[in-house]
Amino acid sequence: MTSLDGLSRLRERATAQGIREDVRVNQRHLVDKILARYSGESVVWRELIQNSDDAGATEVHIEFRTNGGDQQVTTCIYKNNGKEFKDEDWHRLRSIAEGNPDESKIGFFGVGVYSVFSIS
């Protein structure tokens, strides 16, 4: 028996007994918790490389530009030779957790790309 079978039986029993409760989700809190998992030091680069792989890229180029004097990084340019974003890709960026409809792709959950905001 899989855990899904057990959940189905539990739901059937609860429904048969007239027990029904809606579940509420604090969406803001949920998003904060999910994005907190993507705040590590190297997460941004891992996510960008994984997204490049999903796009079929065979090369990645990262350029760091500094302000000169104290070598403070002021600009980061990330490029790959994968497929370009389509309109539906841009739409998915505006919708957290819609992710990539292709479950075999790394970015299936659609939250990792937001890690770039940790360096912007």
Secondary structure, DSSP 4 states (H G I P E B T S, - for coil): --HHHHHHHHHHHHHHTT---PPP--HHHHHHHHHHTT-STTHHHHHHHHHHHHTT-S-EEEEEEE-SSS--EEEEEEEESSPPPPHHHHHHHTSTTT--S-TTSTTSSS-GGGGGGG--
